[in-house]
Amino acid sequence: KRNPEITIEANPEDFYKLQKLKFLKDTGVNRISFGVQSFVDRELKFLTREHSAEQSIKVINNAKKYFDNISVDLIYSLPDQKIRNLEKTIDITLKLEIPHVSAYTLIYEKETPLYNLMQRKKIVINDDELESKLYMLFSEKLAENGYEHYEVSNYAKKCYRSKHNLKYWEYQNYRMYHCLQVFELAREELPYDEEFQVAGLLHDVGKAIDPKQHVAAALEALDGF
């Protein structure tokens, strides 16, 4: 029996409309991962995100009408991050009963505004002791609430491990496409163990696909895109 994991990575601000979520579900997507990053508005502003905490909560609750398998990406160890703010983000995540959580420390990539701020000493990165404390807070709180810490940055409720994450760690084959409509391929043409992640920032893999099949084009056609 074929049971591919078909994931789309999304920003909350792109899915305020219910019809977009329904479209994805009807097309064959069975897992959605939101780049929430934080449920603290001050932190979202620092990260230059376009959504608010309240908007993320609304979008996630809407997504639960169509998807059981939902994940959120969160970022911690922001400059001068308060433990109470991280606790707030974790508490809201738990209240929303999200089955999968990915938590990453903030990375200062070269040639980015954030890196330049650090170089000019406008912001100070956290020392190892504080970063370790924040990491343990994340790990312990999620473990206490039934999440399995199955990979360095990933936590899942029972039966909600990310298949494509496991493939990375187990050095297995996987395919990733640039938001292409690969759903019929997944259902009809590919072996059952091929998993897909539809990610908007990834490059196209393999042969060219007819632009008419592009999911983004279909979403754009929906009112209010």
C-alpha positions as a printed Julia matrix, in Angstrom:
225×3 Matrix{Float64}:
  0.0    0.0     0.0
  1.42   3.35   -1.0
  1.49   5.94    1.73
  3.81   8.77    0.7
  4.43  11.73    2.95
  3.72  14.84    0.89
  4.73  17.95    2.8
  4.44  21.6     1.94
  6.47  24.17    3.84
  4.53  27.39    4.31
  4.64  30.8     5.91
  1.54  31.45    8.04
  0.82  34.71    6.23
  0.35  32.84    2.96
 -2.53  30.75    4.28
 -5.01  33.09    5.93
 -7.69  31.89    3.48
 -9.39  28.57    4.2
 -9.76  27.77    0.51
 -6.0   27.59    0.08
 -5.73  24.95    2.79
 -8.63  23.03    1.29
 -7.02  23.23   -2.15
 -3.82  21.67   -0.84
 -5.7   18.9     0.91
 -7.77  18.15   -2.17
 -4.65  18.09   -4.33
 -3.0   15.42   -2.21
 -0.82  17.19    0.35
 -1.05  15.27    3.64
  1.38  17.21    5.82
  1.89  20.95    6.28
  4.8   22.63    8.07
  4.48  26.27    9.14
  7.48  28.55    9.64
  6.06  30.12   12.8
  9.46  30.79   14.44
  7.95  32.27   17.63
  4.66  33.07   19.34
  6.08  36.32   20.74
  5.41  39.36   18.56
  8.56  41.19   19.68
 10.68  38.25   18.57
  8.83  37.97   15.25
  9.53  41.64   14.59
 13.24  41.09   15.28
 13.2   38.16   12.84
 11.46  40.4    10.25
  8.55  38.01    9.9
  5.34  39.26    8.28
  2.9   37.41   10.53
  1.93  37.96   14.15
  1.57  35.35   16.87
 -2.22  35.71   16.75
 -2.27  35.18   12.99
 -0.16  32.03   13.31
 -2.54  30.63   15.89
 -5.53  31.32   13.64
 -3.87  29.72   10.6
 -2.87  26.61   12.56
 -6.39  26.19   13.93
 -7.76  26.54   10.39
 -5.24  24.0     9.08
 -6.42  21.49   11.67
 -9.77  21.42    9.86
 -8.03  19.74    6.91
 -4.78  18.24    8.21
 -3.95  15.9    11.07
 -0.23  16.01   10.36
  0.95  19.55   11.15
  4.41  20.74   12.07
  5.83  24.08   13.18
  9.36  25.42   12.9
 10.49  27.43   15.91
 13.67  29.41   16.52
 15.28  29.95   19.9
 18.45  31.51   21.33
 17.67  34.94   19.95
 19.9   37.75   21.27
 18.94  38.53   24.85
 16.06  36.08   24.67
 14.12  35.87   27.91
 13.33  32.43   29.24
  9.75  33.53   29.91
  9.32  34.33   26.2
 10.54  30.91   25.14
  8.22  29.36   27.73
  5.34  31.32   26.2
  6.14  29.98   22.73
  6.37  26.42   24.05
  3.14  26.75   26.07
  1.18  28.0    23.04
  2.63  25.19   20.92
  1.46  22.64   23.49
 -1.96  24.25   23.8
 -2.41  24.02   20.02
 -1.65  20.27   20.22
  0.67  20.37   17.23
  1.95  16.82   16.61
  5.4   17.75   15.29
  7.84  20.48   16.28
 11.18  21.45   14.78
 13.27  23.75   16.98
 16.44  25.42   15.73
 18.92  27.83   17.26
 19.29  31.15   15.49
 22.13  31.0    12.96
 24.05  34.08   11.87
 24.72  33.55    8.18
 27.44  35.64    6.56
 26.34  38.48    4.28
 23.0   38.84    6.0
 21.69  41.89    7.92
 21.68  39.85   11.12
 25.31  38.86   10.69
 26.25  42.45    9.97
 24.55  43.59   13.16
 26.53  41.03   15.1
 29.78  42.13   13.46
 29.07  45.74   14.42
 28.26  44.57   17.95
 24.72  45.9    17.7
 23.55  42.53   19.0
 25.33  40.01   21.17
 24.96  36.29   20.6
 24.16  34.08   23.56
 26.94  32.24   25.31
 27.02  28.44   25.37
 25.61  28.27   28.89
 22.45  30.2    28.06
 21.97  28.41   24.75
 22.28  25.07   26.51
 19.72  26.17   29.11
 17.26  27.17   26.39
 17.81  23.89   24.56
 17.18  21.86   27.71
 14.05  23.88   28.45
 12.7   23.04   25.01
 13.61  19.36   25.25
 12.32  18.81   28.77
  9.02  20.65   28.32
  8.17  18.74   25.15
  9.24  15.4    26.62
  7.03  16.03   29.66
  4.1   16.48   27.28
  4.47  13.28   25.29
  6.84  14.3    22.51
  9.61  11.98   21.4
 12.92  13.77   20.83
 13.75  11.59   17.84
 16.36  13.77   16.17
 18.55  16.68   17.29
 16.06  19.4    16.31
 12.84  17.43   15.95
 10.11  16.35   18.35
  7.05  14.28   17.54
  3.97  12.75   19.07
  3.53   9.03   18.55
  3.24   8.13   14.84
  4.11  11.68   13.72
  7.82  11.43   13.04
  8.69  13.22    9.81
  9.49  10.63    7.17
 11.7   12.9     5.1
 13.62  14.02    8.2
 14.36  10.39    8.99
 15.54   9.8     5.45
 18.14  12.57    5.84
 19.49  11.0     8.99
 19.41   7.46    7.65
 21.07   8.5     4.35
 18.16   7.19    2.29
 16.92   8.57   -1.0
 14.31  11.28   -1.08
 13.04  13.84   -3.57
 12.45  17.53   -3.09
 10.72  19.84   -5.55
 10.22  23.56   -5.96
  6.55  23.76   -5.02
  5.61  21.56   -7.96
  2.43  19.6    -8.36
  3.98  16.18   -7.84
  1.02  14.69   -6.09
 -0.23  12.55   -8.97
  3.32  11.28   -9.47
  3.48  10.3    -5.83
  0.19   8.46   -5.97
  0.48   6.79   -9.35
  4.01   6.53  -10.7
  6.58   6.34   -7.92
  7.48   3.51   -5.51
  5.69   3.55   -2.18
  8.86   4.48   -0.27
  9.49   7.7    -2.19
  8.67  10.68    0.04
  8.14  14.25   -1.06
  8.65  17.63    0.44
  7.18  20.48   -1.57
  9.32  23.44   -0.53
  9.02  26.89   -2.04
 12.7   27.77   -1.78
 14.14  24.59   -3.26
 15.34  24.2    -6.81
 13.52  22.04   -9.33
 14.72  18.47   -9.5
 14.74  16.4   -12.66
 13.01  17.27  -15.91
 11.12  20.48  -16.49
  7.48  20.51  -15.48
  4.7   22.27  -17.35
  4.12  25.62  -15.57
  0.4   24.87  -15.57
  1.14  22.2   -12.99
  2.78  24.62  -10.59
  0.96  24.71   -7.27
  1.84  28.34   -6.67
  0.1   29.31   -9.89
 -3.01  27.49   -8.77
 -2.92  29.19   -5.38
 -2.44  32.57   -7.04
 -5.62  32.0    -8.97
 -7.55  31.83   -5.72
 -9.21  35.01   -4.58
 -7.11  37.15   -2.27
 -3.71  35.54   -2.94
